[in-house]
Amino acid sequence: MKTRSFSSESSDCNKKWYVVDASQQVLGRFASQVAKYLRGKNKPTFTPHADTGDYIIIINAKDIAITGKKRKEKRYYHHSGHPGGIKDVVFEKLHAKDPTAALRIAIKGMLPKNILGRSLLKKKLKIYPGSEHPHVAQEPTLINLDKHCE
């Protein structure tokens, strides 16, 4: 008798919508839990090469917590591609300019660096600074990631 491996396809999975409240959540720990749901690693049908994850709506991104002195000392770098084109910004300024940017960068760093990761970030992740979101028609389920931390 030959055993077969299970391989799921993107069209096979039931994709659900979840709402997650980011207020008073620590940035990195929260981002890792969200990345797990985006990839579908919380499901028994997880397949690394397929999109088996769920849609995540993050509300209250402006109230994300950060530990230690990172608020004034953590720097985010990007490069223009030209010689001498490296730029950096402190978390405090980045958060003041766009409250969703630091969370999006943290989650992006925990997803695969390929087409699948980019599509998960673009299509399935919705981040809003306040408690309002326009996805009421999808009937999202509110989940608490505090109890899901392992």
Secondary structure, 3 states (H helix, E strand, C coil): CCCCCCCCCHHHCCCCEEEEECCCCEHHHHHHHHHHHHHCCCCCCCCCCCCCCCEEEEECHHHCECCCCHHHHCEEEEECCCCCCEEEEEHHHHHHHCCCHHHHHHHHHCCCCCHHHHHHHHHHEEECCCCCCCCHHHCCEEECCCCCCC
